Amino acid sequence: MFVGGVIDRLVARGILERAFSERDRRARVVRLTEDGRRMHARLLPIVRQVQDEILAGIGSRERERFMVLLERLIADFGAVKGEGPD
């Protein structure tokens, strides 16, 4: 499985950790480790800068609408693939 392989590699690198869900002990959750949180903090400004550059040609209202639609597409795709939030 593609996603599982990516998660396995990130766990092996110490970026993510797996744990049991507090809501459903049968389920597993994935969360950032301390190293993962540091990496996220370091990369987030870069990602935001790239997003700003990509979206520079549209206004703030259009950008907000685009992001809402993108989030919906991602959520719908996850539902179709049988993936969803914990």
Phi and psi in degrees as GROMACS dihedral restraints (atoms count N, CA, C in turn):
[ dihedral_restraints ]
;  ai    aj    ak    al  type     phi  dphi    fc
    3     4     5     6     1   -62.8    20    10
    4     5     6     7     1   -53.7    20    10
    6     7     8     9     1   -62.8    20    10
    7     8     9    10     1   -42.8    20    10
    9    10    11    12     1   -59.5    20    10
   10    11    12    13     1   -38.8    20    10
   12    13    14    15     1   -65.9    20    10
   13    14    15    16     1   -40.4    20    10
   15    16    17    18     1   -63.5    20    10
   16    17    18    19     1   -45.5    20    10
   18    19    20    21     1   -62.3    20    10
   19    20    21    22     1   -43.5    20    10
   21    22    23    24     1   -55.9    20    10
   22    23    24    25     1   -44.2    20    10
   24    25    26    27     1   -66.7    20    10
   25    26    27    28     1   -39.5    20    10
   27    28    29    30     1   -69.8    20    10
   28    29    30    31     1   -33.8    20    10
   30    31    32    33     1   -65.0    20    10
   31    32    33    34     1   -44.9    20    10
   33    34    35    36     1   -62.2    20    10
   34    35    36    37     1   -31.7    20    10
   36    37    38    39     1   -84.4    20    10
   37    38    39    40     1    -5.0    20    10
   39    40    41    42     1    82.3    20    10
   40    41    42    43     1    17.1    20    10
   42    43    44    45     1   -88.6    20    10
   43    44    45    46     1   -36.1    20    10
   45    46    47    48     1  -122.6    20    10
   46    47    48    49     1   160.0    20    10
   48    49    50    51     1  -136.3    20    10
   49    50    51    52     1   149.1    20    10
   51    52    53    54     1   -99.3    20    10
   52    53    54    55     1   145.3    20    10
   54    55    56    57     1  -150.0    20    10
   55    56    57    58     1   166.0    20    10
   57    58    59    60     1   -79.7    20    10
   58    59    60    61     1   144.6    20    10
   60    61    62    63     1   -66.0    20    10
   61    62    63    64     1   139.3    20    10
   63    64    65    66     1   -74.6    20    10
   64    65    66    67     1   -24.6    20    10
   66    67    68    69     1   -84.7    20    10
   67    68    69    70     1   -31.5    20    10
   69    70    71    72     1  -144.4    20    10
   70    71    72    73     1   100.7    20    10
   72    73    74    75     1   -63.2    20    10
   73    74    75    76     1   -12.8    20    10
   75    76    77    78     1   -78.8    20    10
   76    77    78    79     1   -21.0    20    10
   78    79    80    81     1   -95.6    20    10
   79    80    81    82     1   153.1    20    10
   81    82    83    84     1  -110.8    20    10
   82    83    84    85     1   147.3    20    10
   84    85    86    87     1  -120.6    20    10
   85    86    87    88     1   159.4    20    10
   87    88    89    90     1  -121.0    20    10
   88    89    90    91     1   133.6    20    10
   90    91    92    93     1  -141.7    20    10
   91    92    93    94     1   159.9    20    10
   93    94    95    96     1   -70.2    20    10
   94    95    96    97     1   142.1    20    10
   96    97    98    99     1   -83.2    20    10
   97    98    99   100     1   179.5    20    10
   99   100   101   102     1   -60.0    20    10
  100   101   102   103     1   -43.5    20    10
  102   103   104   105     1   -61.2    20    10
  103   104   105   106     1   -39.6    20    10
  105   106   107   108     1   -63.7    20    10
  106   107   108   109     1   -39.8    20    10
  108   109   110   111     1   -66.2    20    10
  109   110   111   112     1   -38.7    20    10
  111   112   113   114     1   -65.0    20    10
  112   113   114   115     1   -42.0    20    10
  114   115   116   117     1   -62.8    20    10
  115   116   117   118     1   -43.9    20    10
  117   118   119   120     1   -59.1    20    10
  118   119   120   121     1   -46.6    20    10
  120   121   122   123     1   -61.9    20    10
  121   122   123   124     1   -36.1    20    10
  123   124   125   126     1   -73.4    20    10
  124   125   126   127     1   -36.9    20    10
  126   127   128   129     1   -87.3    20    10
  127   128   129   130     1   -26.5    20    10
  129   130   131   132     1   -56.3    20    10
  130   131   132   133     1   -45.8    20    10
  132   133   134   135     1   -61.6    20    10
  133   134   135   136     1   -34.5    20    10
  135   136   137   138     1   -67.1    20    10
  136   137   138   139     1   -45.3    20    10
  138   139   140   141     1   -60.9    20    10
  139   140   141   142     1   -44.3    20    10
  141   142   143   144     1   -63.1    20    10
  142   143   144   145     1   -39.0    20    10
  144   145   146   147     1   -63.4    20    10
  145   146   147   148     1   -44.6    20    10
  147   148   149   150     1   -63.6    20    10
  148   149   150   151     1   -42.2    20    10
  150   151   152   153     1   -59.8    20    10
  151   152   153   154     1   -44.4    20    10
  153   154   155   156     1   -60.3    20    10
  154   155   156   157     1   -40.3    20    10
  156   157   158   159     1   -66.4    20    10
  157   158   159   160     1   -42.6    20    10
  159   160   161   162     1   -65.1    20    10
  160   161   162   163     1   -40.3    20    10
  162   163   164   165     1   -94.9    20    10
  163   164   165   166     1    11.0    20    10
  165   166   167   168     1   -60.4    20    10
  166   167   168   169     1   -27.3    20    10
  168   169   170   171     1   -81.2    20    10
  169   170   171   172     1    -2.2    20    10
  171   172   173   174     1  -121.3    20    10
  172   173   174   175     1   153.1    20    10
  174   175   176   177     1   -73.2    20    10
  175   176   177   178     1   170.5    20    10
  177   178   179   180     1   -64.5    20    10
  178   179   180   181     1   -37.8    20    10
  180   181   182   183     1   -67.1    20    10
  181   182   183   184     1   -41.9    20    10
  183   184   185   186     1   -64.2    20    10
  184   185   186   187     1   -38.6    20    10
  186   187   188   189     1   -62.6    20    10
  187   188   189   190     1   -45.9    20    10
  189   190   191   192     1   -59.9    20    10
  190   191   192   193     1   -44.1    20    10
  192   193   194   195     1   -64.2    20    10
  193   194   195   196     1   -42.8    20    10
  195   196   197   198     1   -58.4    20    10
  196   197   198   199     1   -45.6    20    10
  198   199   200   201     1   -65.3    20    10
  199   200   201   202     1   -38.3    20    10
  201   202   203   204     1   -62.0    20    10
  202   203   204   205     1   -46.4    20    10
  204   205   206   207     1   -64.0    20    10
  205   206   207   208     1   -41.0    20    10
  207   208   209   210     1   -62.6    20    10
  208   209   210   211     1   -44.4    20    10
  210   211   212   213     1   -61.3    20    10
  211   212   213   214     1   -38.7    20    10
  213   214   215   216     1   -65.6    20    10
  214   215   216   217     1   -43.4    20    10
  216   217   218   219     1   -60.5    20    10
  217   218   219   220     1   -43.0    20    10
  219   220   221   222     1   -63.6    20    10
  220   221   222   223     1   -44.5    20    10
  222   223   224   225     1   -64.4    20    10
  223   224   225   226     1   -42.7    20    10
  225   226   227   228     1   -64.5    20    10
  226   227   228   229     1   -40.0    20    10
  228   229   230   231     1   -62.7    20    10
  229   230   231   232     1   -42.4    20    10
  231   232   233   234     1   -61.8    20    10
  232   233   234   235     1   -38.8    20    10
  234   235   236   237     1   -66.5    20    10
  235   236   237   238     1   -39.7    20    10
  237   238   239   240     1   -65.7    20    10
  238   239   240   241     1   -38.3    20    10
  240   241   242   243     1   -80.6    20    10
  241   242   243   244     1    -2.8    20    10
  243   244   245   246     1    81.3    20    10
  244   245   246   247     1    18.3    20    10
  246   247   248   249     1  -107.8    20    10
  247   248   249   250     1   151.8    20    10
  249   250   251   252     1  -165.3    20    10
  250   251   252   253     1   174.2    20    10
  252   253   254   255     1   -67.6    20    10
  253   254   255   256     1   156.5    20    10
